[in-house]
Amino acid sequence: MSERPTFASMDPPLDPVVLKSLQTNFGFESPTVIQSLAIPPLLRGQSVKAQAETGGGKTLSFLIPIVCRMRREKVKFNKIGTYAFILTPTRELAQQIEGVLETLLKEFHGQITWSTVIGGTKRSQEATKLIVGANIVIATPGRLLDHMQTAKDWTFTNVKVLCIDEADRVLENGFEDALNRIFSLLPKKESMQVMLFSATNDHAKLADLEKVTSCFGTPVIISTMKHSSDVVDALTHGFVTVDPELKFLLLYTLLRKYSKQSQKVVVFFASCNEVRFFADLLNYIDIQCVPLHGQMKQTVRSTTFFQFCNTSSAILLTTDVAARGLDFPDVDWVVQFDPPDSVTKYVHRVGRTARGQGAVGNALLFLLPQETEGFLGMLTAHLTKPLKHFAFDEKKLSRALQDELMSLVAKNYYLHRSAYEAYKSFLQSYATMPLKSVFDVYKLDVAKVARGFGLAQPPVVDLGLSESSLKKGRVKRARE
């Protein structure tokens, strides 16, 4: 049996200062699988398209070669302007990459500079940092394009490395036009090194990505993924079938248990309004939790993200804004209150736990009775590790809490309004789910759904659907 490779034995060799930083600041002696496969060709200057399971160490896979190449070429502060672009689909992922880069550069004492431009902060402040000097720029596509078009004194004509992290999701988020415009402003595309990293083998999305990046030449293909989507072996995952009016009671029971055990939990919802409502409700009834969703101000999002990263026990309620790329350390449980609309999204959500070497984690999926057979069939067809079936005794759920919830929502104007918006958003989200054989809005018992939000009667919700929706009595067609 061959010995496990180390960073010190890599060929080509790593820069000595980078090697020291990996050992001193990260405590790493050996690379992960994706690092051992991706770093050598990147060190040789080749372009790479890499897919690896979430939590496999992709960030250092591209940061190490970028820093080593800059050291080899003796890139100096503000002498050539920006040397490398790193693009991400979300602000939080950009900030996370910045944190890893900052740790990697601790041994360099300011010899290499960087800047993060993501929006949510003053454009002028970001522009000043770029103009003063940023060898590495970490950015979301829209904000980067904005600065490329408006920051007149910023030098980016010497960019030699273009890295796109969560590359498939960048296209999924609708950034294709921005990417094409960014590419058109970059000179010497044929000689540029391109690094494309993703956590999926979705052939359609990757084909779209190849089309967008074809101007840069043909990359080396690397993949550590056995299937288009799969979960890590260290994950224990299961499902529970629950009526809609009992979902919150079950969630409350679980979160109270996890809180007493000082565990770290991420709960996924389908919409921002659901996150708002259930966060307010849980905090009101003494289950401390924090919300994270795309409609929050960036300063609040950043504060929440880093606080949750740095705590050992907490409950985070979130949307799919946290489902990809974000590395929350030591998450014990991932609970999917609302199911995702695809196997890929399921894998990315549960990938927030059991991350990294030696880590373990748990995940629980809530399914309605009419969803269970179809959704489980889809998961079973794509995942190698089966889900466990967890049962619960409905009699042990606090019916008194349900009565208290209904009374509280009825009397508190703010909570009542928030419950209505959450209920409305849930139905609207459900109606747009692509898997109609599994998620059929017409099969929902809207009275039970409403009670799950603390509403005594299901409000009328305009879903903009067909005339047949009128048969439900509480779902009406949009006026044309």
C-alpha positions in Angstrom: 0.0 0.0 0.0 1.4 3.4 -1.0 1.9 6.0 1.7 -0.5 8.9 1.8 0.9 11.9 -0.1 1.8 15.0 1.8 2.0 18.7 0.8 5.7 18.5 1.2 6.0 15.7 -1.3 4.0 17.4 -4.1 5.4 17.6 -7.6 5.8 20.4 -8.6 6.8 21.5 -5.1 4.9 24.1 -3.1 6.4 27.4 -2.2 8.2 26.9 1.1 6.3 29.8 2.8 3.0 28.3 1.6 4.0 25.0 3.0 4.9 26.5 6.3 1.5 28.3 6.4 -0.4 25.1 5.8 1.5 23.4 8.6 1.5 26.3 11.1 -1.8 28.1 10.5 -4.0 25.2 9.3 -2.3 22.2 10.9 -2.4 20.4 7.5 0.3 17.9 6.5 -1.6 16.0 3.8 -3.9 17.1 1.1 -7.5 16.0 0.6 -8.3 13.9 -2.6 -9.3 16.9 -4.7 -6.3 18.9 -3.5 -3.9 16.1 -4.4 -5.4 15.9 -7.9 -6.0 19.5 -8.7 -3.0 21.3 -7.2 -0.2 19.7 -9.3 -1.6 20.6 -12.8 -2.5 24.1 -11.5 1.0 24.5 -10.3 2.2 23.6 -13.8 0.1 26.4 -15.2 -2.7 24.3 -16.7 -6.3 25.2 -16.7 -8.5 22.8 -14.7 -12.2 22.0 -14.4 -12.8 20.1 -11.1 -15.8 18.6 -9.4 -15.6 17.3 -5.9 -18.1 16.5 -3.1 -19.0 19.4 -0.8 -16.6 19.7 2.1 -13.8 18.1 0.1 -11.3 21.1 0.4 -11.9 22.9 -2.9 -11.0 26.3 -1.6 -7.4 25.6 -0.8 -7.2 23.6 -4.1 -7.3 26.9 -6.0 -5.8 29.3 -3.4 -2.6 27.4 -3.0 -1.7 27.4 -6.7 -2.6 31.1 -7.1 -0.3 32.1 -4.2 2.5 29.8 -5.3 2.4 31.1 -8.9 2.5 34.7 -7.6 5.5 33.9 -5.5 7.3 32.1 -8.4 6.7 35.1 -10.7 7.7 37.6 -7.9 4.5 39.6 -8.1 4.9 42.8 -6.1 2.3 44.9 -4.3 0.6 47.3 -6.7 3.3 46.9 -9.4 1.1 45.1 -12.0 -2.4 45.7 -10.5 -4.7 42.7 -10.1 -3.2 39.3 -10.8 -6.1 36.9 -10.1 -9.9 37.0 -10.1 -11.9 34.6 -7.9 -15.6 34.7 -8.7 -18.4 33.2 -6.5 -22.2 33.2 -6.6 -22.8 34.5 -3.1 -21.4 37.2 -0.8 -21.1 34.8 2.1 -19.0 32.4 0.0 -16.7 35.2 -1.1 -16.2 36.2 2.6 -15.5 32.6 3.5 -12.8 32.4 0.7 -11.4 35.6 2.0 -11.1 34.1 5.5 -9.2 31.1 4.2 -6.9 33.3 2.0 -6.2 35.6 5.0 -5.1 32.6 7.0 -3.0 31.2 4.2 -1.2 34.6 3.8 -0.3 35.1 7.5 3.3 34.2 6.8 3.6 36.7 4.0 3.3 39.9 6.1 1.6 42.0 3.5 3.6 40.9 0.5 0.4 39.8 -1.3 -2.7 41.9 -1.1 -6.4 41.1 -1.7 -9.8 42.8 -1.8 -13.3 41.4 -1.6 -16.0 43.2 -3.7 -19.5 41.8 -3.2 -22.0 44.6 -2.9 -23.8 45.5 0.3 -21.0 48.0 1.1 -20.1 51.4 -0.3 -19.0 51.1 -3.9 -16.5 54.0 -3.4 -14.7 52.2 -0.5 -14.4 49.0 -2.6 -13.1 51.0 -5.6 -10.5 52.8 -3.4 -9.1 49.4 -2.3 -8.9 48.2 -5.8 -7.1 51.3 -7.0 -4.6 51.3 -4.1 -3.7 47.8 -4.9 -5.3 44.3 -4.8 -3.3 41.4 -6.2 -6.2 39.0 -5.7 -9.8 40.1 -6.1 -12.6 37.9 -4.7 -16.0 39.0 -6.1 -19.5 38.3 -7.1 -19.9 38.7 -10.9 -22.3 41.6 -10.9 -20.2 43.7 -8.5 -16.9 42.9 -10.3 -18.4 43.9 -13.7 -19.6 47.2 -12.1 -16.0 48.1 -10.9 -14.4 47.0 -14.2 -16.7 49.4 -16.0 -16.5 52.4 -13.5 -13.2 52.2 -11.6 -11.1 54.1 -14.1 -7.7 54.0 -12.2 -7.9 50.3 -11.4 -5.5 48.2 -13.3 -6.8 44.7 -14.2 -5.2 44.3 -17.7 -2.6 42.0 -16.2 -5.0 39.4 -14.8 -3.4 36.0 -15.4 -5.7 33.7 -13.4 -9.5 33.4 -13.5 -11.1 31.2 -10.9 -14.8 30.5 -10.6 -15.9 28.7 -7.4 -19.3 26.9 -7.4 -19.1 27.5 -11.1 -22.4 25.7 -12.0 -24.3 27.8 -9.5 -22.9 31.0 -10.9 -24.8 30.2 -14.1 -27.8 29.0 -12.1 -28.0 32.4 -10.4 -28.3 34.1 -13.8 -24.8 35.6 -14.0 -24.1 34.3 -17.6 -24.5 37.8 -19.2 -22.2 39.3 -16.5 -19.6 36.6 -17.0 -19.6 37.2 -20.8 -19.1 40.9 -20.3 -16.3 40.3 -17.8 -14.6 38.0 -20.2 -14.9 40.5 -23.0 -12.9 43.1 -20.9 -10.1 40.6 -20.1 -7.1 40.7 -22.5 -4.9 37.8 -23.5 -7.7 35.2 -22.8 -5.8 32.5 -24.7 -2.9 32.6 -22.2 -5.0 32.9 -19.0 -5.1 30.1 -16.5 -8.7 29.2 -15.7 -9.9 27.3 -12.6 -13.5 26.0 -12.5 -14.6 24.3 -9.3 -18.0 22.9 -8.6 -19.8 20.3 -6.4 -21.9 18.7 -9.1 -21.6 16.5 -12.2 -24.8 18.0 -13.7 -23.8 17.5 -17.4 -26.3 20.1 -18.7 -25.0 22.9 -16.4 -21.4 22.0 -17.0 -21.9 22.0 -20.7 -23.3 25.5 -20.4 -20.3 26.5 -18.4 -17.9 25.1 -21.0 -19.8 27.1 -23.6 -19.4 30.3 -21.6 -15.6 29.7 -20.9 -14.7 28.3 -24.3 -12.7 31.4 -25.2 -10.1 30.3 -22.6 -9.2 27.0 -24.2 -9.6 23.4 -23.0 -9.1 22.6 -19.3 -7.9 19.4 -17.6 -10.9 17.5 -16.3 -10.7 16.3 -12.7 -13.5 14.7 -10.7 -13.7 12.8 -7.3 -17.4 12.3 -7.6 -18.8 8.8 -8.2 -22.3 10.0 -9.0 -23.9 13.2 -10.2 -25.0 13.8 -6.6 -24.2 11.8 -3.5 -23.8 12.2 0.2 -20.6 11.5 2.2 -20.2 8.3 4.1 -19.9 10.2 7.4 -23.5 11.4 7.1 -26.4 9.7 8.8 -29.6 10.9 7.1 -33.2 10.1 7.4 -36.8 11.3 6.9 -40.0 11.7 8.8 -43.5 11.8 7.4 -45.6 14.5 9.2 -48.9 16.2 8.6 -48.5 19.9 7.7 -50.3 21.1 10.9 -47.8 19.1 13.0 -44.6 20.2 11.3 -43.9 23.2 13.6 -44.7 21.1 16.7 -42.2 18.5 15.7 -39.6 21.1 14.8 -40.1 22.8 18.2 -39.7 19.4 20.0 -36.5 18.6 18.1 -35.0 22.1 18.6 -35.7 22.1 22.3 -33.9 18.8 22.5 -31.0 19.9 20.5 -30.7 23.2 22.5 -30.5 21.2 25.8 -27.7 19.1 24.2 -25.8 22.3 23.1 -25.8 21.1 19.5 -25.3 23.2 16.4 -28.3 23.0 14.0 -29.2 24.4 10.5 -32.8 24.4 9.5 -33.8 25.0 5.8 -37.0 26.7 4.7 -38.4 27.4 1.3 -38.7 31.2 1.6 -37.3 34.3 3.3 -40.7 35.0 4.8 -40.9 31.6 6.5 -37.4 32.1 8.0 -38.5 35.5 9.4 -41.7 34.2 10.9 -40.4 31.0 12.5 -37.3 32.8 13.8 -39.6 35.4 15.5 -41.9 32.7 16.8 -39.2 30.5 18.2 -37.4 33.3 19.9 -40.7 34.5 21.3 -41.3 31.1 22.9 -37.7 30.9 24.2 -36.0 28.8 21.6 -33.0 31.0 20.7 -32.2 31.0 17.0 -30.9 33.3 14.3 -32.2 33.9 10.7 -30.1 34.1 7.5 -31.7 34.8 4.2 -31.2 36.8 1.0 -33.4 39.8 1.9 -31.3 40.8 4.9 -28.9 43.7 4.8 -25.4 42.6 4.0 -23.9 43.8 7.3 -26.5 41.7 9.2 -25.9 38.7 6.9 -22.2 38.9 7.5 -22.5 39.2 11.2 -24.9 36.3 11.4 -22.7 34.1 9.2 -19.5 34.7 11.2 -21.2 34.4 14.6 -22.7 31.1 13.6 -19.4 29.9 12.3 -17.6 30.8 15.5 -20.0 29.3 18.0 -20.1 25.7 19.2 -23.9 25.5 19.6 -26.6 27.5 18.0 -29.7 27.2 15.7 -29.7 28.8 12.3 -32.8 29.2 10.2 -32.1 29.8 6.6 -33.0 29.4 2.9 -31.0 27.9 0.1 -28.7 30.9 0.3 -26.7 28.8 2.8 -27.0 25.5 0.9 -23.9 25.7 -1.3 -20.3 26.2 -0.5 -20.6 27.7 2.9 -18.5 26.0 5.5 -20.2 26.1 8.9 -17.8 24.3 11.2 -19.0 21.4 13.4 -22.7 21.3 12.5 -24.4 18.4 14.3 -27.8 18.5 12.5 -29.3 19.7 9.3 -33.1 19.7 9.3 -35.0 20.3 6.1 -38.4 21.7 7.3 -39.3 22.3 3.6 -37.9 19.7 1.1 -35.8 20.8 -1.8 -36.9 20.5 -5.4 -34.1 18.3 -6.6 -31.6 15.6 -5.5 -28.7 18.0 -6.1 -30.2 20.6 -3.7 -30.8 17.9 -1.2 -27.1 16.8 -1.3 -25.9 20.4 -1.0 -28.2 21.1 2.0 -27.1 18.0 3.9 -23.5 18.9 3.0 -23.5 21.6 5.6 -22.7 18.8 8.1 -20.2 15.9 8.1 -17.7 18.2 6.4 -14.0 17.4 6.2 -11.8 14.6 7.3 -13.0 12.8 10.5 -16.3 14.7 10.7 -19.7 13.1 11.3 -23.1 14.6 11.0 -26.9 14.0 10.9 -29.7 15.2 8.6 -33.5 14.9 8.9 -36.0 15.6 6.1 -39.6 16.5 6.8 -42.0 15.1 4.2 -45.8 15.4 3.9 -47.7 12.1 3.5 -48.4 12.7 -0.2 -44.7 13.6 -0.9 -43.0 10.7 0.8 -43.2 7.9 -1.8 -42.3 10.0 -4.8 -39.5 12.0 -3.2 -37.9 9.0 -1.5 -38.1 7.1 -4.8 -36.2 9.9 -6.5 -33.5 10.1 -3.8 -33.1 6.3 -3.7 -32.5 6.2 -7.4 -29.6 8.7 -7.2 -28.0 8.2 -3.7 -25.9 5.2 -2.7 -26.7 5.6 1.0 -30.3 4.9 1.9 -32.3 7.2 4.2 -33.5 5.9 7.6 -37.2 6.2 8.4 -37.8 7.9 11.7 -41.2 7.6 13.3 -42.6 9.8 16.1 -45.5 9.5 18.5 -47.9 12.3 17.7 -49.4 12.0 21.2 -46.1 13.2 22.6 -46.3 16.5 20.7 -47.6 19.3 22.8 -51.2 20.1 21.7 -51.2 22.8 24.3 -48.4 24.5 22.4 -50.5 24.3 19.3 -53.4 26.1 21.0 -50.9 28.6 22.5 -49.5 29.2 19.0 -52.9 29.8 17.5 -53.8 32.2 20.3 -50.5 34.0 20.1 -50.7 34.6 16.4 -54.3 35.7 16.6 -53.6 38.3 19.3 -50.2 39.6 18.1 -50.6 41.8 15.0 -47.0 41.6 14.0 -46.9 37.8 14.3 -50.2 37.4 12.5 -49.0 39.5 9.6 -45.7 37.6 9.5 -47.6 34.3 9.6 -49.7 35.3 6.7 -46.7 36.3 4.6 -44.9 33.1 5.5 -48.0 31.0 4.6 -48.4 32.9 1.3 -44.7 32.5 0.4 -44.8 28.7 1.2 -47.8 28.2 -1.1 -46.2 30.3 -3.9 -43.0 28.4 -3.6 -44.8 25.1 -3.5 -46.7 26.0 -6.7 -43.5 26.6 -8.6 -41.8 23.3 -7.6 -40.9 21.6 -10.9 -41.7 18.0 -9.7 -45.4 18.2 -10.0 -45.8 14.5 -9.4 -44.4 14.9 -6.0 -45.2 18.5 -5.1 -48.8 19.2 -6.2 -50.2 22.4 -4.7 -53.7 21.2 -5.4 -53.2 18.2 -3.1 -52.3 20.3 -0.1 -54.8 20.5 2.7 -54.6 24.3 3.0 -56.5 24.3 6.3 -53.9 22.1 7.9 -51.1 24.1 6.3 -52.5 27.3 7.7 -52.8 25.8 11.2 -49.1 24.9 10.9 -48.4 28.6 10.6 -50.8 29.4 13.6 -53.6 30.7 11.3 -57.1 29.6 12.3 -58.3 30.0 8.7 -56.4 29.6 5.4 -56.2 33.1 3.8 -56.9 33.5 0.1 -53.6 33.4 -1.8 -53.1 34.5 -5.4 -50.7 32.0 -7.0 -51.3 33.2 -10.6 -52.2 29.7 -11.6 -54.9 28.2 -13.9 -58.7 28.2 -13.5 -58.6 24.8 -11.8 -57.0 26.3 -8.7 -60.3 27.9 -7.9 -61.7 24.5 -7.0 -59.6 24.6 -3.8 -61.6 27.6 -2.6 -58.7 29.2 -1.0 -56.3 29.5 -4.0 -57.4 31.9 -6.7 -56.2 32.7 -10.2 -54.4 35.9 -10.9 -56.4 38.6 -12.6 -55.1 39.3 -16.1 
